[in-house]
Amino acid sequence: MVWPKLTDLWRWQSDIRRTCRSLKFRLVLWNTAVVACVALSILLLVNGGLSIVLERALAQVLQEDAREIGVNLQTEGWNPATYGEELHRKAAVHRQEQWFAELLDESGRRVWSTRGAPAADQVGSSAFRTQEQSLSPSSAGVHRVRVGASYAPLQAQQQTLSRWALFLALLAMVAAPAGGYWLASMATQPFAQAIDTARRLRPGHLQDRLPVRGTEDELDRLSRTVNGLLDRLAVDVRQRQDLLANSAHELRSPLAAIRTTAEVALATPRAAVDYQQALQDVVEQSARLQNLVNQLLLIAEAEADLKNVHREIVDVQRLTQTVVEMMQPLADVRQIDLASRWEPAHVQGNPAHLQALLVNLLDNALKFTPTHGRIAIRLEVDPGCEQVVWEIADTGPGIAESDLPRVGQRFFRGGSAESRRAIPGTGLGLAICRSIAESHGGELKIISKPGEGTRVLVHLPAVDPQTRADYSGSSAGSAGTFT
């Protein structure tokens, strides 16, 4: 019976710790603390300010009374029977405030006072507030008029107001957690919706989005940012699913061919020539598989984190010259004019990836350029020395306008079915080039019209000119004709 209670206690403590770490709890705590500080500050200011205001008001009233009595004495003279009785009546009316008036001689001794006036030794104590008015000239031996009142009624009023202020402050502090909880719930609602949406997301279920309230505040911007992230994730997951499906489809054909060839060869005894032919077919299909796997690995490497990939200052001019010289024999066999023009340029990146980019672009151009056609390779640095530009232009059939948006997608091959059968390929060449360019902080553009050929532009960030000047691995390449 003890263990269930201990388990419940542990769960209760876990819930409390989780609640205390929540953003809503901290918002409520901060709101309550701020309200408490404001209420305490207001209480202190009201108490201190009220005391000053009431004391000044009492001093002003007493000063006016003293001035009024002094003016009357100097204009009408002192007559205890008439004016004295008037002051007695006024003291009786203000008995609650213990108001009093007294007349003093030249030495400061009391000559006359209203009934109920405090003793002379009490007048100067802290229990009374007094104001004096000098008479010039004196009247009937009276040189000064003193008017006073007790602090007790003033203090009673101040205490009453302080109690009300304290009550309101306590009421605000009690209401602060409830109000803070409501405000925190309203403020954290979009975050709760984001958490619920993220919890429901699955690789095959990425269509949920956060609601946008249209207030254009920080929470709306957060919702739009999260929705944009989800859109990009959905596109990436869809592309990866398509890549997986297309890769399986492309791998299935050569694997099926290899298996069929082997099964046929093993079915019945055959001559050595037949076995050699079967093995030759297996080698060809294996080479096709190897090429496809290498292309998929290259795409994966290009899209991987570049921090884990070897990078260095690459002499793009030398790299271009090397690739052109390597592809020149193939162009000669196909009787295609390969013209080139380049200038010194350097980028920071992976040399093998950049070489694969240019090789794929030239190989793709050679495939689609007819006999006696022309391919022009241009390498230059923009005037601002910020971009290195590769341009490969061919005189091939061009790309249909309907196919142009999809060119560069993995496994996409445009044109007719007949042209796809005539020109071998996997549809990964331009996808690889685009991935490599983007992984190096650049971009790949394709400009093409049917019957007018195709231009492929690759923009890469150039290395700082001073860095290029200090790089000792640069070398001048021979420039061919380019028009």
Secondary structure, 3 states (H helix, E strand, C coil): CHHHHHHHHHHHHHHHHHHHCCHHHHHHHHHHHHHHHHHHHHHHHHHHHHHHHHHHHHHHHHHHHHHHHHHHHHHHCCCHHHHHHHHHHHHHHCCCCCCEEEEECCCCCEEEECCCCCCHHHHCCCCEEEEEEEEEEEECCEEEEEEEEECHHHHHHHHHHHHHHHHHHHHHHHHHHHHHHHHHHHHHHHHHHHHHHHHHCECCECCCCCCCCCCCCHHHHHHHHHHHHHHHHHHHHHHHHHHHHHHHHHHHHHHHHHHHHHHHHHHCCCCHHHHHHHHHHHHHHHHHHHHHHHHHHHHHHHHCCHHHCCCEEEEHHHHHHHHHHHHHHHHHHCCCEEEEECCCCEEEECHHHHHHHHHHHHHHHHHHCCCCCEEEEEEEECCCCCEEEEEEEECCCCCCCCCHHHCCCCCCCCCCHHHHHHCCCCCCHHHHHHHHHHHCCCEEEEEECCCCCEEEEEEEEECCHHHHHHCCCCCCCCCCCCC
